[in-house]
Amino acid sequence: MNIISKGLLVTAAAATLGIAAMGSARADTFATAILDINNFRLLHASGAAYSAGDFATLTGTNDAHATASLNGIFANAADSRPILSGVQPDVAHQCVGVPCPALGENNFTRFGNPPPVPGNFGYADQRQIGSAITIGGVPAGAHATTRADASTSLNMQTASGNSDVGTSTTFSFTLGQSDTMTVSFDATPYTAAFVSAGAGATSNANARLSWNINIVDLATNTSVFTFAPSEINGSASVSRTDGDPGLLQYNAIGQVFSFTSTTPLLAAGTTYQITIQHNTLANALQQEVPEPATLAIVAAGLLSMSLVSRRRKF
């Protein structure tokens, strides 16, 4: 009687294992990064915004890119505009996946918190309006927004999104008179990373932001000013792995940070170059987990083994 009971217990355990494993075969990863920079201005020591007429020479471009990928398939686009044209880069949103999320052009609204993840895709978008200085009578105040999303809802998937604006945004100037330059703007950063429980080994999701400004003296090729606030850069990097699943978010409440930073005195007659870099990046990787059919076979095998063992002992 005890032998039969033990055999039944083994059989029940095997069935339970198979059923439980079948229920946990699905795993997901998701990452998103959104960076909104608003009312970006370059100001005189007096507090007034710089204008095109304040410079003896002024050249440069505003550049932007958006790239999405899924399993090695890429979709990308780029746009570049002269800074004095009054026209700003606006890259069309990019997506790879079936189906791609139903987001309209220049939609920077967050997805709902997973689970569930919003699909199986890589996504990226970018927009910029306005200018950091007054051009043609239009008041200074640039507004640049980027997003990157990566989502996997199937086994063996790798997704990414990457968008930027200003990576090559440079302009050289020779000031008519010596002055400082104050960088002033508001920023709303957001990142999130999610890995579901039961994801395969080395599954992961990560999201990060970066924003910085650098001014170089072209005569000496040395940096005279750099500013990269930690609230946008290092603090905004988030990640999750199969070893530590769940959801991790940065600035989930949507706090708006206000920043100002002032250069040393910039000498009249010296040519400088400003580079502004603004980037969002999201990556998601899901490794293979056993499919329900495979788990069912394993469970059946365990059941058979338990029955054979019971017959031998009986």
Backbone torsions as a table, in degrees:
resi	resn	phi	psi	omega
1	MET	NA	-42.3	179.0
2	ASN	-65.4	-37.0	179.5
3	ILE	-64.5	-43.5	179.2
4	ILE	-63.1	-42.6	-180.0
5	SER	-61.9	-42.6	179.7
6	LYS	-64.4	-39.2	178.9
7	GLY	-63.5	-42.8	178.2
8	LEU	-63.0	-38.0	178.6
9	LEU	-63.5	-42.5	178.4
10	VAL	-62.7	-43.6	179.4
11	THR	-61.0	-46.2	179.9
12	ALA	-62.7	-40.1	-179.7
13	ALA	-64.4	-40.5	179.8
14	ALA	-64.4	-43.1	179.5
15	ALA	-64.2	-42.8	179.5
16	THR	-61.7	-43.0	178.9
17	LEU	-59.6	-45.3	-179.2
18	GLY	-63.1	-45.0	-179.1
19	ILE	-65.5	-44.0	-179.8
20	ALA	-63.5	-43.0	-179.4
21	ALA	-64.8	-38.4	178.2
22	MET	-60.8	-36.8	-179.1
23	GLY	-71.6	-20.9	-175.0
24	SER	-105.3	13.3	-176.0
25	ALA	-68.7	-26.8	-178.8
26	ARG	-79.7	134.4	176.1
27	ALA	-140.9	153.2	-175.6
28	ASP	-138.9	152.4	171.2
29	THR	-136.1	149.3	-176.4
30	PHE	-156.7	140.0	175.8
31	ALA	-145.1	144.1	177.7
32	THR	-146.0	146.0	178.5
33	ALA	-141.9	126.5	179.9
34	ILE	-133.8	129.4	179.2
35	LEU	-131.0	120.4	179.5
36	ASP	-114.1	115.6	176.0
37	ILE	-109.4	120.4	-173.4
38	ASN	-127.4	152.2	178.3
39	ASN	53.0	43.4	178.5
40	PHE	-77.5	123.2	-177.0
41	ARG	-139.6	151.7	171.5
42	LEU	-108.8	121.1	-169.4
43	LEU	-117.2	145.0	169.9
44	HIS	-66.9	168.1	173.7
45	ALA	-58.8	-28.1	179.3
46	SER	-73.6	-14.5	-177.6
47	GLY	99.8	-12.1	177.8
48	ALA	-76.9	147.9	179.5
49	ALA	-72.7	143.1	172.3
50	TYR	-63.8	151.3	174.3
51	SER	-129.9	166.5	-178.3
52	ALA	-57.3	-32.4	-178.6
53	GLY	-72.0	-9.7	179.9
54	ASP	-80.9	-4.3	-174.1
55	PHE	-116.9	140.3	175.2
56	ALA	-74.7	-36.9	173.8
57	THR	-135.8	144.2	-177.5
58	LEU	-153.9	114.2	179.1
59	THR	-140.3	163.9	175.3
60	GLY	145.7	178.9	-178.7
61	THR	-138.2	156.1	167.0
62	ASN	-106.0	123.0	-178.3
63	ASP	-117.1	152.1	177.4
64	ALA	-149.9	152.5	-179.7
65	HIS	-143.8	153.9	171.8
66	ALA	-145.4	129.4	-178.0
67	THR	-136.9	133.6	175.5
68	ALA	-126.9	148.7	178.5
69	SER	-148.6	152.7	174.7
70	LEU	-148.3	117.3	177.9
71	ASN	53.2	42.5	175.2
72	GLY	83.7	0.8	175.4
73	ILE	-100.0	127.8	-172.0
74	PHE	-115.7	148.9	167.9
75	ALA	-131.4	126.8	-178.2
76	ASN	-147.4	159.3	178.6
77	ALA	-153.8	158.1	-179.7
78	ALA	-145.4	158.7	178.4
79	ASP	-149.2	141.2	-179.7
80	SER	-139.4	133.5	-177.3
81	ARG	-137.0	138.0	174.2
82	PRO	-61.9	141.9	-174.3
83	ILE	-67.1	-23.5	-179.6
84	LEU	-92.7	2.8	-177.6
85	SER	-75.9	-22.0	-175.1
86	GLY	80.1	-2.0	178.2
87	VAL	-110.0	130.0	-175.9
88	GLN	-105.3	153.4	179.4
89	PRO	-67.7	139.3	176.8
90	ASP	-143.7	96.0	-176.2
91	VAL	-81.0	135.5	176.5
92	ALA	-63.3	145.1	180.0
93	HIS	-63.5	146.6	-176.2
94	GLN	-121.1	139.6	-179.6
95	CYS	-151.7	141.8	170.4
96	VAL	-129.1	123.7	-180.0
97	GLY	156.8	164.5	178.0
98	VAL	-137.1	109.8	-6.8
99	PRO	-87.3	159.9	171.3
100	CYS	-75.8	153.9	-178.1
101	PRO	-64.5	148.7	-178.0
102	ALA	-82.0	66.8	177.7
103	LEU	-110.1	130.4	176.9
104	GLY	-75.1	166.4	177.1
105	GLU	-55.4	136.4	179.4
106	ASN	58.0	39.5	173.9
107	ASN	-101.8	112.0	-176.7
108	PHE	-111.3	25.7	176.9
109	THR	-74.9	139.1	178.8
110	ARG	-67.4	151.6	166.1
111	PHE	-74.0	158.8	174.2
112	GLY	-66.2	154.0	-178.0
113	ASN	-63.2	129.4	175.0
114	PRO	-74.9	161.9	-0.8
115	PRO	-81.3	160.6	-0.9
116	PRO	-81.6	159.8	174.6
117	VAL	-72.9	155.1	-173.5
118	PRO	-76.9	-1.6	178.1
119	GLY	150.5	-157.6	-178.5
120	ASN	-127.6	94.3	-171.1
121	PHE	-166.8	164.2	164.1
122	GLY	-115.8	143.8	-173.1
123	TYR	-147.4	147.3	177.3
124	ALA	-156.7	147.5	177.3
125	ASP	-154.7	159.6	-177.0
126	GLN	-153.6	149.6	173.3
127	ARG	-154.5	144.0	171.5
128	GLN	-139.1	137.1	173.9
129	ILE	-135.2	154.0	178.5
130	GLY	77.2	-179.7	-177.2
131	SER	-139.4	154.8	-179.6
132	ALA	-72.4	-19.4	178.4
133	ILE	-127.2	163.9	177.8
134	THR	-74.2	123.5	-179.8
135	ILE	-128.6	123.5	177.1
136	GLY	60.0	33.6	178.8
137	GLY	83.6	-7.2	177.6
138	VAL	-82.3	121.8	-176.4
139	PRO	-57.2	148.4	178.5
140	ALA	-66.9	148.1	177.6
141	GLY	148.7	89.8	-178.8
142	ALA	-88.5	147.7	177.7
143	HIS	-131.4	111.6	-177.7
144	ALA	-123.5	130.6	-179.9
145	THR	-133.2	137.1	175.9
146	THR	-135.1	155.0	173.8
147	ARG	-144.2	153.4	175.0
148	ALA	-144.4	134.6	-178.4
149	ASP	-137.2	144.7	176.1
150	ALA	-141.9	128.2	-175.2
151	SER	-141.9	134.1	175.9
152	THR	-128.2	130.2	178.3
153	SER	-126.4	13.1	179.4
154	LEU	-133.5	160.9	177.6
155	ASN	-65.5	151.7	172.5
156	MET	53.9	57.0	-178.6
157	GLN	-124.0	144.7	173.7
158	THR	-132.1	120.4	-176.8
159	ALA	-128.4	151.2	177.1
160	SER	-154.4	157.0	172.4
161	GLY	-138.4	145.3	-179.1
162	ASN	-152.1	124.9	178.5
163	SER	-141.0	148.0	179.2
164	ASP	-152.2	162.4	173.0
165	VAL	-145.8	136.7	175.9
166	GLY	87.3	2.4	-179.8
167	THR	-56.7	-33.9	176.9
168	SER	-115.5	23.0	179.8
169	THR	-78.0	100.2	-179.6
170	THR	-130.4	144.9	168.9
171	PHE	-145.8	138.4	-178.8
172	SER	-100.6	143.8	-178.6
173	PHE	-147.2	152.8	171.8
174	THR	-120.7	109.2	-175.7
175	LEU	-66.9	140.6	176.4
176	GLY	-68.7	-27.7	174.8
177	GLN	-149.4	155.2	-178.1
178	SER	-62.8	141.1	-178.6
179	ASP	-166.0	162.0	170.3
180	THR	-90.1	171.7	175.2
181	MET	-135.1	125.2	179.8
182	THR	-105.0	128.8	175.7
183	VAL	-92.0	125.6	-178.0
184	SER	-135.4	130.5	178.6
185	PHE	-167.4	165.4	172.9
186	ASP	-109.9	147.6	-179.1
187	ALA	-137.5	137.2	173.3
188	THR	-123.6	97.1	179.2
189	PRO	-93.4	150.4	174.7
190	TYR	-152.9	132.9	174.0
191	THR	-140.4	153.4	177.0
192	ALA	-151.8	146.9	176.5
193	ALA	-139.7	138.4	-176.7
194	PHE	-142.7	134.3	170.2
195	VAL	-133.5	127.9	-177.9
196	SER	-78.2	155.8	175.2
197	ALA	-63.7	141.1	179.6
198	GLY	90.4	2.2	177.5
199	ALA	-64.6	150.6	-178.3
200	GLY	-65.0	163.1	-179.0
201	ALA	-57.9	138.4	-179.2
202	THR	71.1	8.1	171.1
203	SER	-64.0	142.4	-178.3
204	ASN	-159.9	164.0	175.1
205	ALA	-144.3	136.4	176.8
206	ASN	-147.1	149.6	179.6
207	ALA	-140.9	143.4	178.1
208	ARG	-153.4	158.9	178.6
209	LEU	-123.9	156.3	169.5
210	SER	-150.3	141.1	176.3
211	TRP	-150.6	131.2	175.0
212	ASN	-157.5	159.2	175.1
213	ILE	-128.4	140.3	-178.6
214	ASN	-138.5	135.2	177.1
215	ILE	-118.2	127.7	-177.0
216	VAL	-118.5	135.0	171.0
217	ASP	-78.7	112.2	-174.7
218	LEU	-71.5	-19.6	178.3
219	ALA	-70.9	-35.8	-178.1
220	THR	-109.7	-9.3	-178.2
221	ASN	57.6	38.0	178.6
222	THR	-119.1	147.0	178.0
223	SER	-76.9	129.8	178.4
224	VAL	-107.2	-10.9	-179.2
225	PHE	-162.7	135.7	172.2
226	THR	-145.6	145.3	-179.1
227	PHE	-145.8	123.2	-179.6
228	ALA	-144.2	86.6	-174.6
229	PRO	-61.7	135.3	-176.8
230	SER	-65.2	-26.4	179.8
231	GLU	-63.5	-22.2	178.5
232	ILE	-102.0	-33.1	-173.4
233	ASN	-89.9	-105.3	-172.4
234	GLY	-54.7	-40.5	-176.0
235	SER	-65.5	-23.7	-175.4
236	ALA	-87.8	-2.2	180.0
237	SER	-80.2	123.7	180.0
238	VAL	-131.1	152.8	178.4
239	SER	-156.5	155.2	172.8
240	ARG	-137.4	152.9	178.4
241	THR	-134.8	172.0	177.2
242	ASP	-63.3	-25.3	178.2
243	GLY	-77.8	-15.9	179.7
244	ASP	-144.1	69.8	-174.5
245	PRO	-71.7	170.9	179.8
246	GLY	122.1	-169.5	-177.4
247	LEU	-112.1	131.7	175.1
248	LEU	-127.9	127.4	-178.2
249	GLN	-124.5	151.8	172.0
250	TYR	-118.1	130.0	-179.7
251	ASN	56.7	49.2	179.7
252	ALA	-63.0	-25.6	-178.5
253	ILE	-80.8	-8.8	178.3
254	GLY	76.0	35.1	178.8
255	GLN	-63.3	137.9	176.0
256	VAL	-96.7	122.6	178.7
257	PHE	-98.1	136.8	177.3
258	SER	-110.3	133.2	-175.3
259	PHE	-129.0	143.9	167.0
260	THR	-142.5	143.4	176.3
261	SER	-153.6	138.9	-172.3
262	THR	-117.2	137.5	179.2
263	THR	-74.8	165.0	164.2
264	PRO	-64.9	175.2	178.5
265	LEU	-63.3	125.8	177.1
266	LEU	-95.5	124.7	-170.3
267	ALA	-78.9	138.8	174.0
268	ALA	-61.9	142.0	177.7
269	GLY	84.0	-2.9	177.7
270	THR	-102.6	135.1	-179.9
271	THR	-91.8	129.0	-180.0
272	TYR	-119.6	163.6	173.4
273	GLN	-131.0	132.4	177.6
274	ILE	-107.6	133.2	173.5
275	THR	-123.3	127.5	178.4
276	ILE	-118.1	127.2	-177.6
277	GLN	-122.0	132.3	-175.6
278	HIS	-142.1	117.1	-172.0
279	ASN	-143.2	144.2	170.8
280	THR	-126.3	141.8	-176.8
281	LEU	-144.4	136.4	176.4
282	ALA	-139.0	137.6	177.6
283	ASN	-135.7	142.8	176.6
284	ALA	-142.0	132.9	-178.8
285	LEU	-132.6	128.9	176.7
286	GLN	-123.1	120.3	176.9
287	GLN	-86.8	167.6	-173.8
288	GLU	-70.3	135.8	169.4
289	VAL	-117.5	153.1	-176.5
290	PRO	-58.2	136.7	177.2
291	GLU	-76.8	156.5	-179.6
292	PRO	-55.6	-37.4	-179.2
293	ALA	-64.4	-42.0	178.8
294	THR	-63.7	-42.6	-179.9
295	LEU	-65.3	-34.0	178.5
296	ALA	-65.5	-40.1	177.7
297	ILE	-62.5	-43.5	178.4
298	VAL	-60.9	-43.0	-179.4
299	ALA	-63.9	-41.3	178.9
300	ALA	-63.1	-39.6	177.8
301	GLY	-62.3	-41.6	178.2
302	LEU	-64.5	-37.9	177.9
303	LEU	-63.5	-44.0	-180.0
304	SER	-62.1	-44.0	-179.9
305	MET	-61.7	-39.4	-178.4
306	SER	-68.6	-37.0	178.9
307	LEU	-66.9	-43.6	177.8
308	VAL	-60.0	-45.1	-179.3
309	SER	-61.3	-39.1	-177.6
310	ARG	-68.1	-40.0	-178.7
311	ARG	-65.0	-40.5	-179.3
312	ARG	-63.0	-41.5	-178.3
313	LYS	-72.8	-27.4	-178.7
314	PHE	-81.1	NA	NA
